[in-house]
């Protein structure tokens, strides 16, 4: 019972950590922190998440060196089993800017765009797990990811009274339908937990409709994903916390969107971006 209470406390701390980090990043960017600050915070967040999971496994190992009665001892022998999932996501997009643009009047204009925050969102989905062998399984985990990306455009040819580039922003709302197929490698089960690593490919469908904002992403994308987690065998079900990083393989920028803008003054901002690669950091709880 103490082992389960410790796990639940660590899980609560991990969820609270994700939410606080998202709020902290947004707060710091209001005071002018740049992409390097965001990446540094992401690195700290990844390290602390890994430390939390490692500490959890070490605590369980320390409390369970001796063999104990196993919950659900035959659940992994089933050829196919199902479950549901809920989780948190942090969305980002890596942008490549074109640099100075030649305008129709012969002048040059330089606008730089950056996604300056990791915005927390939430995810829901289902799980299907196909047993391949004692250690390998094929997983199909369709999920809906609800979140957003915050873009900042800096016009270096239009300075404010303080001599800084004027900024324009866009809150890009995104709803993705992901249909990942992953290969799962699990270690040997010890008592009532079993760590694993996972990797695979995730086709994505962007369900967000068209609008008159500066930037729009393509309807379809594909992401490669890697992660780690642990199966916890409880008396009535199996609980699986998992962290995973996903990175887009294609240029997801919708270049045809600029021609659909009715405000011609917005087109110079849209044309300032050449490529966009979406990425996502996921913390998921699976229930089987």
C-alpha positions as CSV (number, residue, x, y, z in Angstrom):
1,X,0.0,0.0,0.0
2,X,2.9,2.4,0.8
3,X,4.3,1.6,-2.6
4,X,1.1,2.8,-4.4
5,X,0.9,5.9,-2.2
6,X,4.5,6.8,-3.1
7,X,3.7,6.3,-6.8
8,X,0.6,8.4,-6.7
9,X,2.5,11.2,-4.9
10,X,5.3,11.1,-7.5
11,X,2.8,11.2,-10.3
12,X,1.0,14.2,-8.8
13,X,4.4,16.0,-8.5
14,X,5.2,15.2,-12.2
15,X,1.8,16.6,-13.4
16,X,2.2,19.7,-11.2
17,X,5.7,20.1,-12.6
18,X,4.5,20.1,-16.2
19,X,1.8,22.7,-15.5
20,X,4.1,25.0,-13.5
21,X,6.8,24.8,-16.2
22,X,4.3,25.9,-18.9
23,X,3.2,28.8,-16.8
24,X,6.8,29.7,-15.8
25,X,7.9,29.8,-19.4
26,X,5.0,32.0,-20.4
27,X,5.8,34.4,-17.5
28,X,9.5,34.6,-18.4
29,X,8.8,35.3,-22.1
30,X,6.8,38.4,-21.1
31,X,10.0,39.9,-19.8
32,X,11.9,39.2,-23.0
33,X,13.4,35.8,-22.8
34,X,14.4,34.3,-26.1
35,X,14.5,30.9,-27.8
36,X,17.7,29.9,-25.9
37,X,15.9,30.5,-22.6
38,X,13.0,28.3,-23.7
39,X,15.3,25.5,-24.9
40,X,17.3,25.7,-21.6
41,X,14.0,25.4,-19.6
42,X,13.0,22.4,-21.8
43,X,16.3,20.7,-21.1
44,X,15.8,21.3,-17.3
45,X,12.2,20.0,-17.6
46,X,13.4,16.9,-19.4
47,X,16.1,16.2,-16.9
48,X,13.8,16.7,-13.9
49,X,11.2,14.5,-15.5
50,X,13.7,11.7,-16.0
51,X,15.0,12.2,-12.5
52,X,11.5,11.9,-11.1
53,X,10.8,8.6,-13.0
54,X,14.3,7.3,-12.0
55,X,13.7,8.2,-8.4
56,X,10.4,6.5,-8.5
57,X,11.8,3.2,-9.9
58,X,14.7,3.3,-7.3
59,X,12.2,3.8,-4.5
60,X,10.1,0.9,-5.7
61,X,13.2,-1.2,-6.1
62,X,14.4,-0.4,-2.6
63,X,11.0,-1.4,-1.2
64,X,10.6,-4.5,-3.3
65,X,13.9,-6.4,-3.4
66,X,12.2,-9.6,-2.3
67,X,9.6,-11.3,-4.5
68,X,6.0,-10.5,-3.7
69,X,2.6,-11.7,-4.8
70,X,2.0,-10.4,-8.3
71,X,-1.1,-8.6,-9.3
72,X,-2.6,-9.6,-12.7
73,X,0.1,-12.2,-13.3
74,X,-1.2,-13.3,-16.7
75,X,-2.2,-10.0,-18.2
76,X,0.9,-9.8,-20.4
77,X,0.3,-13.2,-21.9
78,X,-2.8,-12.1,-23.7
79,X,-2.2,-11.7,-27.5
80,X,-4.2,-8.5,-27.7
81,X,-5.4,-6.1,-25.0
82,X,-6.9,-2.6,-24.9
83,X,-6.9,0.5,-22.7
84,X,-7.5,4.3,-22.6
85,X,-5.2,7.2,-22.0
86,X,-5.1,10.8,-20.7
87,X,-2.2,13.1,-20.6
88,X,-0.5,16.5,-21.0
89,X,1.3,17.8,-24.0
90,X,3.7,20.7,-24.8
91,X,3.6,21.8,-28.4
92,X,6.4,23.6,-30.3
93,X,7.4,24.4,-33.8
94,X,10.9,25.0,-35.2
95,X,10.9,27.8,-37.8
96,X,13.4,28.6,-40.5
97,X,13.2,32.3,-41.6
98,X,14.0,33.6,-45.1
99,X,15.8,36.7,-43.9
100,X,15.6,40.0,-45.8
101,X,12.7,40.2,-48.3
102,X,12.7,42.3,-51.5
103,X,9.6,44.4,-51.6
104,X,7.8,45.7,-54.7
105,X,9.2,49.2,-54.3
106,X,12.8,47.9,-54.3
107,X,13.4,48.1,-50.5
108,X,14.3,45.3,-48.2
109,X,12.3,44.3,-45.1
110,X,13.5,41.8,-42.4
111,X,11.0,40.1,-40.3
112,X,11.9,37.2,-37.9
113,X,9.4,34.8,-36.5
114,X,9.9,32.6,-33.4
115,X,7.8,30.2,-31.3
116,X,8.8,31.6,-27.9
117,X,6.9,29.3,-25.5
118,X,5.9,25.7,-24.8
119,X,2.2,25.9,-24.1
120,X,0.6,23.1,-22.0
121,X,-2.3,21.2,-23.5
122,X,-4.1,17.9,-22.9
123,X,-4.5,14.6,-24.7
124,X,-7.0,11.7,-24.7
125,X,-6.9,8.5,-26.6
126,X,-7.2,4.7,-26.7
127,X,-4.7,1.9,-26.7
128,X,-4.3,-1.5,-28.5
129,X,-1.3,-3.7,-27.6
130,X,-0.3,-6.7,-29.7
131,X,2.0,-9.1,-28.1
132,X,4.9,-10.2,-30.4
133,X,7.1,-12.0,-27.9
134,X,8.1,-12.0,-24.2
135,X,9.8,-8.6,-24.5
136,X,8.4,-7.0,-27.7
137,X,4.9,-5.7,-28.4
138,X,3.4,-3.6,-31.2
139,X,1.2,-0.7,-29.9
140,X,-1.4,1.3,-31.7
141,X,-2.4,4.4,-29.7
142,X,-4.8,6.8,-31.5
143,X,-4.9,10.2,-29.6
144,X,-6.4,13.6,-29.8
145,X,-4.0,16.4,-28.8
146,X,-5.4,19.8,-27.9
147,X,-3.0,22.7,-27.6
148,X,-1.5,25.8,-29.1
149,X,1.7,27.5,-30.3
150,X,2.6,31.1,-29.6
151,X,4.4,32.9,-32.5
152,X,6.1,36.2,-32.3
153,X,7.0,38.3,-35.4
154,X,9.8,40.9,-34.9
155,X,10.0,43.6,-37.7
156,X,13.6,44.9,-37.7
157,X,12.7,47.7,-40.1
158,X,9.9,49.1,-37.9
159,X,11.4,50.1,-34.5
160,X,9.5,51.4,-31.5
161,X,10.5,54.4,-29.3
162,X,13.0,52.3,-27.4
163,X,14.8,51.2,-30.6
164,X,13.5,47.6,-30.5
165,X,11.7,45.8,-33.3
166,X,7.9,46.0,-33.2
167,X,6.3,42.7,-32.4
168,X,3.2,41.0,-33.7
169,X,1.9,37.8,-32.2
170,X,-0.3,34.9,-33.2
171,X,-1.8,32.2,-30.9
172,X,-2.0,29.2,-33.2
173,X,-4.6,26.8,-31.9
174,X,-4.0,23.2,-32.9
175,X,-6.0,20.0,-32.6
176,X,-4.2,16.9,-33.8
177,X,-5.5,13.4,-34.5
178,X,-2.5,11.2,-34.1
179,X,-2.4,7.5,-35.1
180,X,1.1,6.3,-33.9
181,X,2.4,2.8,-34.3
182,X,5.2,2.0,-31.9
183,X,7.5,-0.9,-31.1
184,X,7.7,-1.5,-27.3
185,X,10.6,-3.3,-25.7
186,X,10.0,-4.3,-22.1
187,X,12.4,-5.5,-19.4
188,X,11.7,-8.5,-17.2
189,X,8.8,-8.0,-14.8
190,X,9.8,-7.7,-11.2
191,X,7.1,-7.9,-8.6
192,X,4.4,-5.4,-9.9
193,X,6.3,-3.1,-12.2
194,X,8.1,-3.4,-15.6
195,X,10.0,-0.6,-17.3
196,X,10.2,-0.2,-21.1
197,X,11.4,1.9,-24.0
198,X,9.4,2.7,-27.1
199,X,9.8,4.2,-30.5
200,X,7.9,4.5,-33.7
201,X,6.1,6.7,-36.3
202,X,3.1,8.9,-35.8
203,X,1.0,10.2,-38.7
204,X,-0.8,13.3,-37.7
205,X,-3.9,15.1,-39.0
206,X,-4.3,18.8,-38.2
207,X,-8.1,19.3,-37.6
208,X,-7.8,23.1,-37.2
209,X,-9.8,25.0,-39.8
210,X,-8.6,27.8,-42.0
211,X,-8.4,31.3,-40.8
212,X,-7.0,34.7,-41.6
213,X,-3.9,34.5,-39.3
214,X,-0.3,35.0,-40.4
215,X,0.7,31.3,-40.4
216,X,-1.1,28.1,-41.0
217,X,0.2,24.5,-40.8
218,X,-0.5,21.7,-43.3
219,X,-3.3,19.3,-42.9
220,X,-1.1,16.2,-42.7
221,X,2.2,15.6,-41.0
222,X,4.3,12.7,-39.7
223,X,6.4,12.5,-36.5
224,X,9.1,10.2,-35.3
225,X,8.7,9.5,-31.6
226,X,10.8,7.9,-28.8
227,X,10.0,7.5,-25.1
228,X,10.2,5.5,-21.9
229,X,7.7,4.3,-19.3
230,X,6.8,1.7,-16.8
231,X,4.0,-0.8,-16.3
232,X,2.5,-0.8,-12.8
233,X,0.4,-3.9,-12.0
234,X,-2.4,-2.8,-9.6
235,X,-4.9,-5.3,-8.2
236,X,-7.7,-4.4,-10.7
237,X,-5.9,-2.8,-13.7
238,X,-2.5,-1.9,-15.1
239,X,-1.3,1.8,-14.9
240,X,1.3,3.0,-17.3
241,X,3.0,6.4,-17.0
242,X,5.0,7.3,-20.1
243,X,7.1,10.3,-21.4
244,X,7.6,10.7,-25.1
245,X,9.2,13.2,-27.5
246,X,7.8,13.6,-31.0
247,X,9.5,15.5,-33.9
248,X,8.0,16.3,-37.3
249,X,9.7,14.8,-40.4
250,X,8.1,17.1,-43.0
251,X,7.9,20.8,-43.7
252,X,4.5,21.4,-42.1
253,X,4.2,25.1,-43.3
254,X,1.2,25.7,-45.5
255,X,2.8,28.0,-48.1
256,X,-0.4,28.4,-50.1
257,X,-2.0,30.2,-47.1
258,X,-0.4,33.5,-48.0
259,X,-2.4,33.8,-51.2
260,X,-5.6,33.3,-49.1
261,X,-5.0,36.3,-46.9
262,X,-7.4,39.2,-47.6
263,X,-5.2,41.7,-45.8
264,X,-2.1,42.2,-48.1
265,X,-0.2,43.8,-45.3
266,X,-0.1,40.5,-43.5
267,X,1.6,38.7,-46.4
268,X,5.1,40.0,-45.7
269,X,4.8,38.4,-42.3
270,X,3.6,35.1,-43.7
271,X,6.4,35.1,-46.4
272,X,9.1,35.6,-43.7
273,X,9.0,31.8,-42.9
274,X,10.4,29.2,-45.2
275,X,10.1,26.0,-43.2
276,X,8.3,24.7,-40.1
277,X,8.8,21.5,-38.2
278,X,6.4,20.7,-35.4
279,X,7.4,18.9,-32.2
280,X,5.7,17.8,-29.1
281,X,6.6,16.6,-25.6
282,X,4.0,14.2,-24.0
283,X,3.3,12.8,-20.6
284,X,0.7,10.1,-20.7
285,X,-1.1,7.8,-18.3
286,X,-2.5,4.6,-19.8
287,X,-5.1,2.4,-18.1
288,X,-5.4,-1.2,-19.2
